[in-house]
Amino acid sequence: MATGDIHILRESLDLLILKALTWGPRHGYAISEWIETATDDALFVDEGTLYPALHRLARRKMVDTAWGISENNRRAKYYRLSAAGRARFKQQSPAWQQFVGALGRALQATTSEGT
């Protein structure tokens, strides 16, 4: 996989995580579940991908962390959108929506001219 591919995948996962946190703090498993549900099970984010992304976002101050008790009465680390994370989401979301729309149009092209 090329470096550009990794960058696109990382940035899209980061944006999905930030979106998942716009409704309030969640632990990692709940974030993963939200992504699966929101994408109609088209995307599955395993632990080996999710937690490094959450740690990266925490290092970049996009999310804050705190320990709490999950709905299963277990100790869990909760992630909360920081002010910087909220600003990044608001700034990047329109560009990603435009990118996804353009990609969809290109993939649906029926002629070599793209129309």
C-alpha positions in Angstrom: 0.0 0.0 0.0 1.4 3.4 -1.0 2.0 6.2 1.6 -0.9 8.3 0.1 -3.3 5.3 0.5 -2.3 5.0 4.2 -2.8 8.8 4.7 -6.3 8.7 3.1 -7.3 5.7 5.3 -5.9 7.3 8.5 -7.6 10.6 7.8 -10.9 9.0 7.0 -10.8 6.8 10.2 -9.9 9.9 12.3 -12.9 11.8 10.9 -15.2 8.9 11.6 -13.9 8.7 15.2 -14.4 12.4 15.7 -17.9 12.1 14.2 -18.7 9.3 16.6 -17.7 11.5 19.5 -19.8 14.5 18.5 -22.7 13.1 20.6 -20.6 12.7 23.7 -17.9 10.5 25.3 -17.7 6.8 24.2 -15.3 4.0 25.0 -13.5 2.3 22.1 -15.9 -0.6 21.6 -18.8 1.9 21.4 -16.9 3.9 18.8 -16.3 0.8 16.7 -20.0 -0.2 17.0 -21.1 3.3 16.0 -18.9 3.1 12.8 -20.3 -0.3 11.9 -23.9 0.8 12.5 -23.5 4.2 10.7 -22.1 2.5 7.7 -24.7 -0.3 7.6 -21.9 -2.8 8.4 -19.8 -1.7 5.4 -16.9 -0.7 7.6 -15.5 -2.8 10.4 -12.7 -1.3 12.5 -10.8 -3.9 14.5 -9.0 -3.2 17.7 -5.6 -3.2 16.0 -6.7 -0.3 13.9 -9.0 1.6 16.3 -6.8 1.9 19.4 -3.7 3.2 17.6 -6.0 5.8 15.9 -7.5 6.8 19.3 -4.0 7.1 20.8 -2.8 9.2 17.8 -5.8 11.5 18.2 -5.1 11.8 22.0 -1.5 12.7 21.3 -2.6 15.4 18.9 -5.1 16.7 21.5 -8.1 16.0 19.3 -9.6 13.9 22.0 -9.5 13.8 25.8 -9.5 10.6 27.8 -10.8 9.6 31.2 -11.5 6.3 32.9 -15.0 5.3 33.7 -17.4 2.4 34.1 -19.0 1.0 31.0 -22.6 -0.2 30.6 -21.3 -3.7 31.4 -20.0 -2.4 34.7 -16.4 -2.7 33.6 -13.6 -0.2 33.8 -13.1 1.5 30.4 -11.3 4.4 28.9 -13.7 7.0 27.5 -12.8 9.4 24.7 -14.3 12.8 24.4 -14.0 15.3 21.6 -11.8 18.2 22.5 -12.3 21.7 21.3 -9.4 21.1 18.8 -11.0 17.9 17.7 -14.4 19.6 17.2 -12.8 22.4 15.2 -10.9 19.8 13.0 -14.1 17.9 12.4 -16.0 21.0 11.3 -13.1 22.1 9.1 -12.5 18.7 7.4 -16.0 17.4 7.1 -17.1 19.5 4.1 -13.9 18.6 2.2 -14.4 14.9 2.8 -18.0 15.1 1.7 -17.0 16.8 -1.5 -14.2 14.1 -2.0 -16.6 11.2 -1.5 -19.2 12.8 -3.8 -16.5 13.3 -6.5 -15.2 9.8 -6.1 -18.8 8.3 -6.4 -19.4 10.3 -9.5 -16.2 9.1 -11.1 -16.9 5.5 -10.2 -20.4 5.8 -11.8 -19.0 7.3 -15.0 -20.4 5.6 -18.1 -18.0 7.1 -20.7 -14.3 7.8 -20.8 -15.1 11.5 -20.6 -16.5 11.0 -17.1 -20.1 12.0 -17.9 
